[in-house]
Amino acid sequence: MSGAALGIEIVFVFFLALIILHRYGDFKKQHRLVIVATLLAWYLCFLIVFILPLDVTTTIYNRCKHAVNSSPSESSISNGSQAIPTPGNRECFKPWSYIPPGIMPVFWRVVYWTSQFLTWNQLQTIGIAAANTWGLFLLVLLLGYGLVEIPRSHWNGAKKGYLLMKTYFKAAKLMTEKADAEENLEDIMEAIRKVNESIKYNHPLRKCVDTILKKCPTEYQERMGRNMDDYEDFEERPNTYPTEKSLVKLHKQVIYSVQRHRRTQVQWRILLEQAFYLEDVAKNETSSTRQFVHTFQPQEPESKVTQYFYTPTVEWYWECLLRPWFHRILAIALATFSIIVVWSECTFFSTNPVLSLFAVFIQLAEKTYNYFYIEMACFFTIFFLSICVYSTVFRIRVFNYYYLASHHQTDAYSLLFSGMLFCRLTPPLCLNFLGLTHMDSSISHKKTEPTAYTSIMGSMRVLSFVADGFYIYYPMLVVILCIATYFSLGTRCLNLLGFQQFMGENEMTSDLIDEGKELIRREKRRRQRQEEGENRRREWKERYGNSREDSARNRNVQAEQKESSFTETNTNRPVASKYTRANGRNERDRIELLQDAEPLDFNADSISEDPLDSDSGRYQPGGRYLSMSRSRIFDDV
């Protein structure tokens, strides 16, 4: 198993980063360089989180071997009839994920400097310490928010009424953003239309205009189709054309406006589905049949396995009974873990006694060399810290310009910005974790073998005032940030500044909730009318479609029979007079009569496009038939 765990996790983390990036990015429409750079940044950051526990267990094993080799061979002390073993005769068990020497230093060098290359330029001698200090500054800010918000979001997830009100609030805000996006897109398309009409196909800037038109939605491209026949001698006219710089600016505006419009449309559809689902849950909670009934059928058909196991009864018990309790239990567990993190952040610098709970757990497991427990404890700890930090990155909006939107709606700038943040936050996050577990020699003050990560990534000992001051006392600010997040001080400040935030007791929030509720109700009625219309058309087709097809088939058969009988009759007759008034004259005689007669004045309404008249079933050559009375034809002739 030597090195196998490392290889498995390298492959697993790559696909994990690829799946997450596929959820937020759009591989088909975004530039490949943006996708590759973002994937590399996310991959390296996630890789550090998964590989660091293996580095910890390997370091503990190496420390054990070093202690055994440096102790005397005869080291058992007799105590009566029992022998108390000393460190000299204890056995060092190799962990299943042991990594051979020399691999981890090279691995951390590649990961660290590649991630730093993606975010920092022109690194000087002090660059590592500066990067870690800046990353720690951001880390504590984001960590303080995530430690409170993640448990609270799961606790509120058990309250369906709260979620429904918040969804109504989001609907009102999103509708405003959606209307602004549509208006902005219309303005940009109008500007493009004017440019498209002014610059003809022989103008040197026509290629730039064509490039801009390709970024427009399909309906606008068809509407603004240019006329290739228009030729204009632009050299003899005064220069009233847009410049190349203005076209570049217009191109940038088109990309942003189209992306924003498409994003708001997708988010609106997702929010509608969420609102309908929450309303269905509230309606089904009082159901006596205990079977979950949906107002609208899912747009995508469910698999047969899901239909077999996830029946309406199972869905009712899960959505109405079990799921709220699951969120409550999970919220309590996450809140407990958050309290442990906050306590350890405030006390990890104390080595005698050891107050950091994470350090206590790791040291207890180290005495028994329970490597599996050490790896699991390290993994879940750093995973929880990463979730608290990274989830904040996925939630924040920087001036409503940089933010991550799911369902492939994140633009290239936001993807690159998130990759840059991840590369800056992950190294100090891991160093902070090693400090919490006292695996960093600058914290434990022990002359023991350091982890390969610490030796490559760099310790805070480069600068004394950073190591002895900022690195130790700054993480304590996480307590203040957690208190501020718990009482929603940031939300209240933003609300006072005019940014609409969800606050239950606020008058503006109540107005937006009512507005969103009315919007959802209106969309629900519209979708119900649409489904009712589709159902009526489907029933009408099932009821009358077959009979109409049969009647049309019978008329075709009758017409063929008439035509065949006419052919057989004419073969026995030598010559047929065109003006014979005998009874039983058929349609072919009348058509020949009309062809030889003088042109008559027919109304346009008398022309039928069907090859078969629906009333008489008479044959109409060429798909057109001049319907008039028999007496009128013969009288005129």
C-alpha positions in Angstrom: 0.0 0.0 0.0 3.1 2.2 -0.1 2.0 5.4 -2.0 -1.3 3.8 -3.1 -3.4 6.1 -0.9 -1.7 9.1 -2.3 -2.4 8.1 -5.8 -6.0 7.2 -5.1 -6.7 10.6 -3.5 -4.9 12.5 -6.3 -7.3 10.9 -8.8 -10.4 11.2 -6.6 -9.8 14.9 -5.8 -9.3 15.7 -9.5 -12.7 14.3 -10.4 -14.2 16.0 -7.4 -12.9 19.4 -8.5 -14.1 18.7 -12.0 -17.6 17.9 -10.9 -17.9 21.0 -8.8 -16.5 23.2 -11.6 -19.0 21.6 -14.0 -21.8 22.6 -11.7 -20.8 26.3 -11.6 -19.0 26.8 -14.9 -20.1 26.2 -18.5 -17.5 24.1 -20.4 -19.2 24.7 -23.8 -19.3 28.5 -23.8 -16.3 29.6 -21.6 -12.8 29.9 -22.8 -10.7 26.8 -22.3 -7.9 28.7 -20.6 -10.4 30.0 -18.0 -11.6 26.4 -17.4 -8.1 25.0 -17.1 -6.8 27.7 -14.8 -9.8 27.5 -12.5 -9.7 23.7 -12.5 -6.0 23.7 -11.6 -6.5 26.2 -8.8 -9.5 24.3 -7.3 -7.7 21.0 -7.7 -4.6 22.0 -5.9 -6.5 23.6 -3.0 -8.7 20.6 -2.5 -5.7 18.3 -2.9 -4.0 19.9 0.1 -7.0 19.3 2.3 -7.1 15.6 1.4 -3.4 14.9 1.4 -2.4 16.7 4.6 -3.8 13.9 7.0 -1.5 11.4 5.2 1.4 13.7 5.9 0.4 13.8 9.6 0.3 10.0 10.0 3.6 9.6 8.1 5.3 12.2 10.3 4.0 10.5 13.5 5.4 7.1 12.3 8.8 8.7 11.5 8.9 10.2 14.9 8.2 6.8 16.5 11.0 5.2 14.5 13.4 8.0 15.5 12.5 7.6 19.1 13.0 3.8 19.0 16.4 4.1 17.2 17.7 6.7 19.7 16.7 4.7 22.8 18.8 2.0 24.5 18.2 -1.6 23.5 17.7 -2.9 27.1 15.0 -0.7 28.5 12.6 -2.7 30.6 12.2 -1.9 34.2 11.2 -4.8 36.6 8.4 -4.1 38.9 7.8 -7.3 41.0 6.7 -10.0 38.6 5.6 -7.6 35.8 7.8 -5.7 33.4 6.8 -2.2 32.4 7.8 -1.5 28.8 9.6 1.7 28.0 9.9 3.5 24.7 12.9 1.4 23.9 10.9 -1.8 23.2 7.7 -0.4 21.9 6.8 -1.3 18.3 6.1 1.2 15.6 3.2 0.1 13.4 3.4 1.4 9.9 0.2 3.2 8.8 -1.7 1.8 5.8 -1.3 5.1 4.0 2.5 5.5 4.7 4.3 7.5 2.0 7.9 6.7 1.4 10.5 9.4 2.2 11.3 12.0 -0.4 7.9 12.0 -2.1 6.0 14.4 0.1 8.6 17.3 0.0 8.6 17.1 -3.8 4.8 16.9 -3.8 4.3 19.9 -1.6 6.8 22.0 -3.6 4.9 21.4 -6.8 1.5 22.0 -5.2 2.5 25.1 -3.2 4.5 26.9 -5.9 2.0 26.1 -8.6 -0.9 27.5 -6.5 1.2 30.6 -5.6 2.0 31.1 -9.2 -1.7 31.3 -9.9 -2.3 34.1 -7.4 0.9 35.9 -6.5 3.4 37.6 -8.9 7.1 38.6 -8.3 7.6 36.8 -5.0 10.5 38.2 -2.9 12.4 36.5 -0.1 9.7 37.3 2.4 6.8 36.4 0.0 5.9 33.1 1.8 5.3 34.8 5.1 3.5 37.7 3.5 1.2 35.3 1.6 0.4 33.2 4.7 -0.2 36.4 6.8 -2.6 37.8 4.2 -4.3 34.5 3.8 -4.7 34.1 7.6 -6.3 37.6 7.7 -8.9 36.5 5.1 -9.2 33.1 6.7 -10.3 34.3 10.1 -12.9 36.7 8.5 -14.5 33.9 6.4 -14.2 31.3 9.1 -16.0 33.4 11.7 -18.9 33.7 9.4 -19.0 30.0 8.4 -18.7 28.6 11.9 -22.1 30.2 12.8 -23.9 30.4 9.5 -23.6 26.7 8.5 -25.1 25.3 11.7 -27.8 28.0 11.7 -28.7 27.3 8.0 -29.4 23.7 8.9 -31.4 24.6 12.0 -33.5 27.0 9.9 -33.8 24.3 7.3 -36.0 22.4 9.7 -38.5 25.4 9.8 -40.5 25.2 6.5 -42.4 28.4 7.2 -39.1 30.3 7.6 -37.8 28.9 4.4 -40.9 29.7 2.5 -40.9 33.3 3.7 -37.3 33.6 2.7 -38.0 32.2 -0.7 -40.8 34.8 -1.2 -38.3 37.5 -0.2 -35.7 36.1 -2.7 -38.4 36.0 -5.4 -39.1 39.7 -5.0 -35.4 40.7 -5.1 -34.7 38.4 -8.0 -37.6 39.7 -10.0 -36.2 43.2 -9.7 -32.8 42.0 -10.8 -34.4 40.0 -13.7 -36.3 43.1 -14.9 -33.1 45.2 -14.8 -31.2 42.5 -16.7 -33.9 42.3 -19.4 -34.0 46.1 -19.7 -30.2 46.3 -19.9 -30.1 43.6 -22.6 -32.7 45.5 -24.7 -30.7 48.7 -24.5 -27.5 46.9 -25.5 -29.3 45.1 -28.4 -30.6 48.5 -29.6 -27.1 49.9 -29.6 -25.9 46.9 -31.6 -28.7 47.3 -34.1 -27.6 50.8 -34.8 -24.0 49.8 -35.2 -25.0 46.9 -37.4 -27.0 49.2 -39.7 -24.3 51.8 -39.9 -21.3 49.6 -40.7 -21.8 47.8 -44.1 -20.2 44.6 -45.2 -17.3 46.3 -46.9 -16.2 48.3 -43.8 -12.9 47.3 -42.2 -14.7 47.0 -38.8 -17.3 44.6 -40.1 -15.5 41.6 -38.7 -15.7 43.2 -35.2 -19.4 43.7 -35.6 -19.9 40.1 -36.7 -18.0 38.9 -33.6 -20.3 41.0 -31.4 -23.4 39.6 -33.2 -22.2 36.0 -32.5 -22.4 36.7 -28.8 -26.0 38.0 -29.0 -29.0 35.6 -28.4 -30.3 33.7 -31.3 -33.6 35.7 -31.6 -31.7 39.0 -31.7 -29.3 37.6 -34.4 -32.2 36.7 -36.6 -33.8 40.0 -36.0 -30.6 42.0 -36.9 -29.7 40.0 -40.0 -27.6 42.3 -42.1 -28.1 42.9 -45.8 -25.0 41.7 -47.7 -26.2 43.6 -50.9 -25.8 47.0 -49.3 -22.5 48.6 -50.5 -21.3 51.9 -49.3 -18.2 53.9 -50.2 -17.3 54.8 -46.7 -14.1 56.6 -47.8 -16.0 59.4 -49.5 -18.3 60.1 -46.5 -17.4 61.9 -43.2 -16.2 59.6 -40.4 -19.3 59.0 -38.3 -18.6 55.3 -37.6 -17.8 53.9 -34.1 -14.2 53.4 -33.3 -12.6 50.0 -32.6 -12.2 51.0 -28.9 -15.9 51.6 -28.6 -16.7 48.3 -30.3 -14.4 46.5 -27.8 -16.4 48.2 -25.0 -19.6 47.2 -26.6 -18.4 43.6 -27.0 -17.7 43.5 -23.2 -21.1 44.9 -22.4 -22.8 42.3 -24.6 -21.0 39.4 -22.9 -21.9 40.7 -19.5 -25.5 41.6 -20.3 -26.2 38.2 -22.0 -24.6 36.3 -19.2 -26.6 38.3 -16.6 -29.9 37.8 -18.4 -29.4 34.1 -18.8 -28.3 33.7 -15.2 -31.4 35.5 -13.8 -33.7 33.5 -16.0 -32.2 30.2 -14.8 -32.2 31.4 -11.1 -35.9 32.4 -11.5 -36.9 29.0 -12.7 -35.0 27.3 -9.9 -36.5 29.6 -7.3 -40.0 28.9 -8.6 -39.4 25.1 -8.3 -38.2 25.7 -4.7 -41.2 27.8 -3.8 -43.6 25.3 -5.3 -41.9 22.5 -3.4 -42.1 24.3 0.0 -45.7 25.1 -0.6 -46.4 21.5 -1.4 -44.6 20.5 1.9 -46.7 22.9 3.9 -49.9 21.6 2.2 -49.0 17.9 2.7 -48.1 18.2 6.4 -51.8 18.1 7.2 -52.6 15.3 4.8 -54.5 12.4 6.4 -53.5 9.9 3.6 -49.8 10.4 4.4 -49.0 10.4 0.7 -47.0 13.3 -0.8 -49.0 15.0 -3.6 -47.2 17.4 -6.0 -48.9 20.4 -7.5 -46.9 20.0 -10.7 -45.3 17.0 -12.1 -41.5 17.1 -12.3 -40.2 18.3 -15.6 -37.6 15.6 -15.9 -38.9 12.0 -15.6 -37.6 10.1 -12.6 -35.8 6.8 -13.0 -37.5 3.6 -12.4 -35.4 2.9 -9.3 -36.4 6.2 -7.7 -40.0 5.5 -8.5 -39.8 2.1 -7.0 -38.2 3.0 -3.7 -39.1 6.7 -3.3 -42.9 6.2 -3.3 -45.3 9.0 -2.3 -45.6 7.4 1.1 -41.9 7.3 1.7 -41.6 10.9 0.3 -44.3 12.1 2.8 -42.5 10.6 5.8 -39.2 12.0 4.7 -40.3 15.5 3.8 -42.9 16.0 6.5 -41.5 14.1 9.5 -37.9 12.9 9.2 -36.2 15.7 7.3 -36.8 18.4 9.9 -35.4 16.2 12.6 -32.4 15.4 10.5 -31.6 19.1 10.0 -31.9 19.7 13.7 -29.6 16.9 14.7 -27.1 17.9 12.1 -27.3 21.5 13.2 -26.6 20.5 16.8 -23.6 18.4 15.7 -22.2 21.2 13.6 -22.7 23.8 16.3 -20.8 21.5 18.8 -17.9 21.2 16.3 -17.9 25.0 15.8 -17.6 25.5 19.6 -14.6 23.2 19.6 -13.0 25.1 16.8 -13.5 28.5 18.5 -12.1 27.1 21.8 -9.1 25.6 20.1 -8.4 28.8 18.1 -8.3 30.8 21.4 -6.1 28.2 23.3 -3.9 26.4 20.7 -0.8 28.4 21.8 -0.9 26.8 25.3 1.3 23.7 25.3 1.5 23.1 29.1 -1.2 22.3 29.8 -2.6 21.4 26.3 -5.9 23.2 26.0 -6.6 22.7 22.3 -9.0 19.9 22.0 -7.8 18.9 18.6 -4.2 18.6 20.0 -5.5 16.5 22.9 -7.3 14.1 20.5 -4.2 13.7 18.2 -1.8 13.2 21.1 -4.0 10.5 22.7 -4.2 8.6 19.4 -0.5 9.1 18.9 0.3 7.1 22.1 -1.6 4.1 20.7 -0.5 4.6 17.1 -4.0 4.4 15.9 -3.3 5.8 12.5 -6.7 5.2 11.1 -8.3 7.3 13.9 -5.6 10.0 13.4 -6.3 10.2 9.6 -10.1 10.4 10.1 -9.8 13.0 12.9 -7.5 15.1 10.8 -9.6 14.7 7.7 -12.9 15.6 9.3 -11.3 18.6 11.2 -9.7 20.1 8.1 -12.8 19.2 6.0 -15.0 21.1 8.4 -12.7 24.1 8.4 -12.6 24.1 4.7 -16.4 23.9 4.4 -16.8 26.9 6.7 -14.3 28.9 4.7 -15.1 27.8 1.1 -18.9 27.9 1.6 -18.5 31.6 2.5 -16.6 32.1 -0.8 -19.5 30.5 -2.6 -22.0 32.8 -0.9 -20.4 36.2 -0.9 -20.9 38.7 -3.7 -18.3 41.3 -4.4 -20.2 44.4 -5.6 -22.7 41.9 -7.2 -20.0 41.3 -9.9 -17.9 38.4 -8.6 -20.0 35.6 -7.3 -20.5 31.9 -8.0 -23.9 30.8 -9.4 -24.8 27.1 -9.8 -26.3 25.4 -12.8 -23.4 26.5 -15.1 -24.2 30.2 -14.7 -20.9 31.5 -13.3 -19.0 33.8 -15.6 -15.3 33.5 -16.3 -14.2 36.5 -14.1 -15.9 35.0 -11.1 -14.4 31.5 -11.7 -10.9 33.0 -11.9 -11.6 35.2 -8.8 -12.7 32.1 -6.8 -9.6 30.2 -7.9 -7.4 33.1 -6.7 -9.2 33.2 -3.4 -8.9 29.4 -2.9 -5.1 29.5 -3.6 -4.7 32.3 -1.1 -6.8 30.7 1.7 -5.8 27.0 1.5 -2.1 27.2 2.7 -2.8 29.4 5.8 -5.8 27.2 6.5 -3.6 24.1 6.6 -1.0 25.9 8.7 -3.7 26.9 11.1 -4.9 23.3 11.3 -1.3 22.1 12.1 -1.1 24.8 14.8 -4.4 23.6 16.3 -3.1 20.0 16.5 0.4 21.1 17.7 2.0 19.5 14.7 3.8 22.8 14.0 7.1 23.1 15.8 6.7 26.9 16.2 3.6 26.2 18.4 4.6 23.0 20.2 8.2 24.3 20.9 9.5 20.8 20.5 12.5 19.7 18.6 10.7 17.0 16.7 10.6 16.1 13.0 8.3 18.6 11.3 5.7 17.6 8.7 6.8 17.8 5.1 4.1 20.5 4.6 5.6 22.8 7.2 9.1 22.3 5.9 8.1 23.2 2.4 5.2 25.7 2.8 7.2 27.7 5.4 6.6 28.5 9.0 5.7 31.8 10.6 9.1 31.8 12.3 10.4 33.8 9.3 9.3 36.9 11.1 9.3 37.0 14.9 6.6 39.5 15.3 4.3 37.5 13.0 5.1 34.2 14.7 4.9 35.4 18.3 2.1 38.0 17.8 -0.1 38.0 14.8 -0.1 34.3 14.2 -1.1 33.5 17.8 -3.5 36.3 18.8 -5.2 37.2 15.6 -7.2 33.9 15.4 -8.8 34.9 18.7 -10.8 37.5 16.7 -12.9 34.6 15.4 -14.8 34.9 18.7 -15.9 38.5 17.9 -16.7 37.6 14.3 -18.9 34.6 15.5 -20.8 36.9 17.9 -21.3 39.5 15.2 -22.6 36.8 12.8 -24.9 35.2 15.4 -26.6 38.6 16.0 -26.6 39.4 12.3 -24.8 42.7 12.8 -23.5 42.7 9.2 -27.0 42.1 7.8 -28.4 44.9 10.0 -25.7 47.3 8.8 -26.3 46.5 5.1 -30.0 46.9 5.7 -29.4 50.4 7.2 -27.3 51.3 4.2 -30.2 50.5 1.8 -29.2 47.0 0.8 -32.3 44.8 1.1 -31.6 41.9 3.5 -33.9 39.3 5.0 -34.9 40.4 8.5 -38.2 39.0 9.9 -39.2 42.0 12.0 -38.4 44.6 9.4 -41.2 46.4 7.5 -39.3 46.4 4.2 -38.8 42.7 4.5 -42.6 42.1 5.1 -43.4 44.2 2.0 -41.0 42.2 -0.1 -42.4 38.9 1.3 -45.9 39.9 0.3 -44.7 41.0 -3.2 -42.8 37.7 -3.7 -45.8 35.7 -2.5 -48.0 37.4 -5.1 -45.4 36.8 -7.8 -45.2 33.1 -6.9 -49.0 32.8 -6.9 -49.2 34.5 -10.3 -46.6 32.1 -11.8 -48.4 29.2 -10.2 -51.7 30.2 -11.8 -50.0 30.7 -15.2 -48.4 27.2 -15.0 -51.7 25.6 -14.0 -53.5 27.2 -16.9 -50.7 26.0 -19.2 -51.0 22.4 -17.9 -54.8 22.4 -18.1 -54.5 23.5 -21.7 -52.0 20.8 -22.6 -54.3 18.2 -20.8 -57.3 19.3 -22.8 -55.4 19.1 -26.1 -54.1 15.7 -25.2 -57.6 14.4 -24.3 -59.1 15.9 -27.4 -56.4 14.3 -29.5 -56.9 10.9 -27.8 -60.7 11.1 -28.1 -61.1 12.6 -31.6 -57.8 12.1 -33.3 -58.3 8.4 -34.2 -61.8 9.0 -35.6 -60.6 11.9 -37.7 -57.8 9.8 -39.1 -60.2 7.0 -39.9 -62.7 9.3 -41.6 -59.9 10.9 -43.7 -58.6 7.4 -44.6 -62.1 6.4 -45.7 -62.5 9.5 -47.8 -59.2 8.7 -49.5 -60.3 5.1 -50.2 -63.7 6.3 -51.6 -61.9 8.8 -53.9 -59.6 6.1 -55.2 -62.5 3.8 -55.8 -64.3 6.5 -57.8 -61.3 7.2 -59.8 -60.7 3.5 -60.6 -64.3 3.0 -61.5 -64.2 6.0 -63.8 -61.1 4.6 -65.5 -62.7 1.2 -66.1 -65.9 2.8 -67.5 -63.9 5.0 -69.9 -62.0 2.1 -71.3 -65.3 0.6 -72.6 -66.6 3.9 -74.1 -65.1 5.0 -77.4 -65.4 8.8 -77.0 -66.9 10.9 -74.3 -68.6 14.2 -75.2 -67.5 17.2 -73.2 -70.8 18.8 -73.0 -73.0 15.7 -72.2 -75.6 16.5 -69.5 -76.2 12.9 -68.6 -76.7 12.1 -64.9 -73.8 10.8 -63.0 -71.2 13.1 -64.6 -68.1 12.8 -62.4 -65.5 15.3 -61.3 -63.0 14.6 -64.1 -65.5 15.6 -66.7 -66.2 18.9 -64.9 -62.5 19.7 -64.6 -62.0 19.1 -68.4 -65.1 21.3 -69.0 -63.6 24.1 -66.9 -60.3 23.8 -68.8 -62.0 24.3 -72.2 -64.5 26.9 -71.2 -64.0 30.6 -71.2 -62.4 32.1 -68.0 -65.0 32.9 -65.4 -64.9 35.5 -62.6 -64.6 33.6 -59.3 -64.3 35.0 -55.9 -61.2 34.3 -53.8 -63.3 32.7 -51.1 -64.2 29.9 -53.5 -60.7 28.5 -53.7 -60.0 25.7 -51.3 -56.4 24.5 -50.5 -57.4 20.9 -49.5 -57.2 18.2 -52.2 -60.4 16.8 -50.7 -63.5 18.8 -50.1 -64.6 18.2 -46.5 -68.3 18.2 -47.4 -68.6 16.3 -50.6 -65.3 14.4 -50.6 -64.8 15.4 -54.3 -61.3 15.1 -55.8 -59.4 18.4 -56.4 -56.4 18.1 -58.7 -53.3 20.0 -57.8 -54.6 20.7 -54.3 -56.9 23.5 -55.5 -60.6 23.3 -56.3 -63.0 25.9 -57.6 -66.3 25.2 -55.8 -69.4 26.5 -57.5 -72.8 25.1 -58.3 -73.3 22.8 -61.2 -76.1 25.0 -62.8 -73.8 28.1 -62.7 -71.1 26.3 -64.7 -73.4 24.9 -67.4 -75.4 28.2 -67.7 -72.3 30.2 -68.3 -71.0 27.7 -70.9 
